[in-house]
Amino acid sequence: MDEYLVDRAELEQFVDELFKRRPLPASSDEELYSLRENSIKQLNDEINLAIFGNFSPDQLEEIERTIDSGNDTPEYFQSLFTKHNIDLEKTISDAAEAFGKRFLGVANEQA
């Protein structure tokens, strides 16, 4: 499976919008880049957790075996989500919204 279930460009755009709404203090371009990359990774992790939190441990083991075997195509995941009635768009949207609220809340406290 790709590192990002959601297109990385979409994650970058979302995080960049958050940074515009509440810029974080950074002493250098490198530090800002690091904060951005960490935020993108954290957002991705939280989205994946929200998605895969819908599965039982046995189902997660089956998914892991599929990934390990290299058969983890986009079609496989689409079929999997459809089979288990997971509204992927809503799950992603809800996870991103929760991340954004926490991010802006933390940024507000740092300001």
Buried (B, 14 or more C-beta within 10 A) or exposed (E): BEEBBBEEEEBBEBBEEBBEEBEBEBEEEEEBEEBBEEBBBBBBEBBBEBBBEBBEEEBEEEBEEBEEEEEBEEEBBEEBBEEEEBEBEEBBEEBBEEBBEEBEEEBEEEE
